[in-house]
Amino acid sequence: MVGAMADKIETLRADAEMDPRDPELRVRLGDALFDAGRTTEASEAFQQAAILAPGNAAALFGLGRAALRNRDFRGACAFFRQAGDARPDWAPVFFQWALALRGLGDADGARDLQKFSFELGLKEVKERNRLAGISSGRAGSRRPSRSCGRQRH
């Protein structure tokens, strides 16, 4: 498996060099590097993608995951907030953001965002079921207003 991961990384790196203006290739490279535990290199790839395509939710999400892995909870919150603004329907962003808030000690904010991420996930499943002709109940979600680490008063 290690050889396969190294091959994947080298292929993606070569693809990114051949097409230096494609942010998605850099996101894919960042994901592969992140999965291989190479967080610093992954951050660099995500940063390049974010420079090429400001507001790219996948690049911002990757930067948030890298910050979270490095226990930079405040930085992770900032990246997840931007990713959530870019893709307000992407449940993993809000789940990871909840983890960052928990790291900052904001248990209430973490619980709100975690609940929101589950509601988004449920809404997505219900939409897939609807498209497949499977009946399901209603789903709705409203993003909670959370700051990066601010405690409720």
C-alpha positions as a Markdown table, in Angstrom:
| # | Residue | x | y | z |
|---|---|---|---|---|
| 1 | Met | 0.0 | 0.0 | 0.0 |
| 2 | Val | 2.9 | 2.4 | 0.8 |
| 3 | Gly | 4.2 | 1.9 | -2.7 |
| 4 | Ala | 0.8 | 2.5 | -4.2 |
| 5 | Met | 0.4 | 5.8 | -2.2 |
| 6 | Ala | 3.9 | 6.9 | -3.3 |
| 7 | Asp | 3.1 | 6.2 | -6.9 |
| 8 | Lys | -0.2 | 8.1 | -6.6 |
| 9 | Ile | 1.6 | 11.1 | -5.1 |
| 10 | Glu | 4.2 | 11.1 | -7.8 |
| 11 | Thr | 1.6 | 10.8 | -10.5 |
| 12 | Leu | -0.4 | 13.7 | -9.1 |
| 13 | Arg | 2.7 | 15.8 | -8.6 |
| 14 | Ala | 3.7 | 15.2 | -12.3 |
| 15 | Asp | 0.1 | 16.0 | -13.4 |
| 16 | Ala | 0.2 | 19.2 | -11.4 |
| 17 | Glu | 3.5 | 20.2 | -12.9 |
| 18 | Met | 2.1 | 19.6 | -16.4 |
| 19 | Asp | -0.9 | 21.7 | -15.7 |
| 20 | Pro | 0.2 | 24.4 | -13.2 |
| 21 | Arg | -3.0 | 26.4 | -13.4 |
| 22 | Asp | -5.4 | 23.6 | -12.4 |
| 23 | Pro | -6.3 | 24.0 | -8.7 |
| 24 | Glu | -8.2 | 20.7 | -8.6 |
| 25 | Leu | -5.0 | 18.8 | -9.3 |
| 26 | Arg | -3.3 | 20.5 | -6.4 |
| 27 | Val | -6.3 | 19.7 | -4.1 |
| 28 | Arg | -6.0 | 16.0 | -5.1 |
| 29 | Leu | -2.3 | 16.1 | -4.5 |
| 30 | Gly | -2.9 | 17.7 | -1.1 |
| 31 | Asp | -5.4 | 15.0 | -0.2 |
| 32 | Ala | -3.0 | 12.3 | -1.1 |
| 33 | Leu | -0.2 | 13.9 | 0.8 |
| 34 | Phe | -2.5 | 14.4 | 3.8 |
| 35 | Asp | -3.6 | 10.8 | 3.7 |
| 36 | Ala | 0.1 | 9.8 | 3.7 |
| 37 | Gly | 0.7 | 11.8 | 6.8 |
| 38 | Arg | 2.8 | 14.5 | 5.0 |
| 39 | Thr | 0.9 | 17.4 | 6.4 |
| 40 | Thr | 3.4 | 20.2 | 5.6 |
| 41 | Glu | 3.5 | 19.2 | 1.9 |
| 42 | Ala | -0.2 | 18.8 | 1.9 |
| 43 | Ser | -0.6 | 22.3 | 3.3 |
| 44 | Glu | 1.6 | 23.7 | 0.5 |
| 45 | Ala | -0.5 | 21.9 | -2.2 |
| 46 | Phe | -3.7 | 23.2 | -0.7 |
| 47 | Gln | -2.3 | 26.7 | -0.4 |
| 48 | Gln | -1.3 | 26.7 | -4.1 |
| 49 | Ala | -4.8 | 25.6 | -5.0 |
| 50 | Ala | -6.3 | 28.4 | -2.8 |
| 51 | Ile | -4.0 | 30.9 | -4.6 |
| 52 | Leu | -5.1 | 29.7 | -8.0 |
| 53 | Ala | -8.8 | 29.6 | -7.1 |
| 54 | Pro | -9.6 | 31.9 | -4.1 |
| 55 | Gly | -12.7 | 30.6 | -2.4 |
| 56 | Asn | -12.0 | 27.0 | -3.5 |
| 57 | Ala | -13.9 | 25.1 | -0.7 |
| 58 | Ala | -11.9 | 21.9 | -1.1 |
| 59 | Ala | -8.5 | 23.8 | -0.8 |
| 60 | Leu | -9.8 | 25.7 | 2.3 |
| 61 | Phe | -11.1 | 22.4 | 3.8 |
| 62 | Gly | -7.7 | 20.8 | 3.2 |
| 63 | Leu | -6.0 | 23.8 | 4.9 |
| 64 | Gly | -8.4 | 23.5 | 7.8 |
| 65 | Arg | -7.7 | 19.7 | 8.2 |
| 66 | Ala | -3.9 | 20.4 | 8.1 |
| 67 | Ala | -4.3 | 23.1 | 10.7 |
| 68 | Leu | -6.4 | 20.8 | 12.9 |
| 69 | Arg | -3.9 | 18.0 | 12.6 |
| 70 | Asn | -1.2 | 20.5 | 13.8 |
| 71 | Arg | -3.5 | 21.5 | 16.7 |
| 72 | Asp | -3.8 | 25.0 | 15.3 |
| 73 | Phe | -7.5 | 25.2 | 16.3 |
| 74 | Arg | -8.0 | 28.9 | 15.7 |
| 75 | Gly | -6.4 | 28.6 | 12.2 |
| 76 | Ala | -8.5 | 25.6 | 11.5 |
| 77 | Cys | -11.7 | 27.5 | 12.5 |
| 78 | Ala | -10.8 | 30.3 | 10.1 |
| 79 | Phe | -10.2 | 27.9 | 7.2 |
| 80 | Phe | -13.4 | 25.9 | 7.9 |
| 81 | Arg | -15.4 | 29.1 | 8.2 |
| 82 | Gln | -14.2 | 30.2 | 4.7 |
| 83 | Ala | -14.9 | 26.7 | 3.3 |
| 84 | Gly | -18.4 | 26.7 | 4.9 |
| 85 | Asp | -19.1 | 30.1 | 3.3 |
| 86 | Ala | -18.0 | 28.7 | -0.1 |
| 87 | Arg | -19.9 | 25.5 | 0.3 |
| 88 | Pro | -22.7 | 25.9 | 2.9 |
| 89 | Asp | -24.1 | 22.5 | 2.0 |
| 90 | Trp | -21.0 | 20.4 | 2.6 |
| 91 | Ala | -21.4 | 18.5 | 5.9 |
| 92 | Pro | -17.8 | 17.5 | 6.5 |
| 93 | Val | -16.7 | 21.1 | 6.7 |
| 94 | Phe | -19.0 | 21.7 | 9.6 |
| 95 | Phe | -18.1 | 18.5 | 11.4 |
| 96 | Gln | -14.4 | 19.3 | 11.2 |
| 97 | Trp | -15.1 | 22.9 | 12.3 |
| 98 | Ala | -16.9 | 21.4 | 15.3 |
| 99 | Leu | -13.7 | 19.5 | 16.2 |
| 100 | Ala | -11.7 | 22.7 | 16.0 |
| 101 | Leu | -14.1 | 24.5 | 18.2 |
| 102 | Arg | -13.9 | 21.6 | 20.7 |
| 103 | Gly | -10.2 | 22.0 | 20.7 |
| 104 | Leu | -10.7 | 25.7 | 21.6 |
| 105 | Gly | -12.9 | 24.7 | 24.5 |
| 106 | Asp | -16.1 | 25.9 | 22.9 |
| 107 | Ala | -18.3 | 22.8 | 23.6 |
| 108 | Asp | -21.6 | 24.6 | 22.8 |
| 109 | Gly | -20.4 | 25.8 | 19.5 |
| 110 | Ala | -19.0 | 22.4 | 18.7 |
| 111 | Arg | -22.3 | 20.7 | 19.5 |
| 112 | Asp | -24.2 | 23.2 | 17.4 |
| 113 | Leu | -22.0 | 22.7 | 14.3 |
| 114 | Gln | -21.9 | 18.9 | 14.8 |
| 115 | Lys | -25.7 | 18.8 | 14.9 |
| 116 | Phe | -25.8 | 21.0 | 11.8 |
| 117 | Ser | -23.3 | 18.7 | 9.9 |
| 118 | Phe | -25.5 | 15.7 | 10.7 |
| 119 | Glu | -28.6 | 17.6 | 9.5 |
| 120 | Leu | -26.8 | 18.4 | 6.3 |
| 121 | Gly | -25.8 | 14.8 | 5.9 |
| 122 | Leu | -29.3 | 13.6 | 6.5 |
| 123 | Lys | -30.7 | 16.2 | 4.0 |
| 124 | Glu | -28.2 | 14.8 | 1.4 |
| 125 | Val | -29.3 | 11.2 | 2.0 |
| 126 | Lys | -32.9 | 12.2 | 1.7 |
| 127 | Glu | -32.2 | 14.0 | -1.6 |
| 128 | Arg | -30.4 | 11.0 | -3.0 |
| 129 | Asn | -33.4 | 8.8 | -1.9 |
| 130 | Arg | -35.8 | 11.2 | -3.6 |
| 131 | Leu | -33.8 | 11.1 | -6.8 |
| 132 | Ala | -33.8 | 7.3 | -6.6 |
| 133 | Gly | -37.6 | 7.3 | -6.1 |
| 134 | Ile | -37.4 | 6.2 | -2.4 |
| 135 | Ser | -39.9 | 8.1 | -0.1 |
| 136 | Ser | -38.5 | 9.8 | 3.0 |
| 137 | Gly | -39.5 | 12.5 | 5.5 |
| 138 | Arg | -38.7 | 16.2 | 5.4 |
| 139 | Ala | -35.2 | 17.4 | 6.0 |
| 140 | Gly | -34.2 | 20.9 | 6.9 |
| 141 | Ser | -31.2 | 22.6 | 8.3 |
| 142 | Arg | -30.2 | 26.1 | 9.3 |
| 143 | Arg | -26.5 | 26.9 | 9.8 |
| 144 | Pro | -25.8 | 28.1 | 13.3 |
| 145 | Ser | -24.0 | 31.4 | 13.7 |
| 146 | Arg | -20.7 | 30.5 | 15.3 |
| 147 | Ser | -17.5 | 32.4 | 15.6 |
| 148 | Cys | -14.0 | 31.0 | 15.9 |
| 149 | Gly | -13.7 | 30.2 | 19.6 |
| 150 | Arg | -16.0 | 32.9 | 21.0 |
| 151 | Gln | -17.8 | 31.6 | 24.1 |
| 152 | Arg | -21.5 | 32.2 | 24.7 |
| 153 | His | -22.3 | 34.7 | 27.4 |
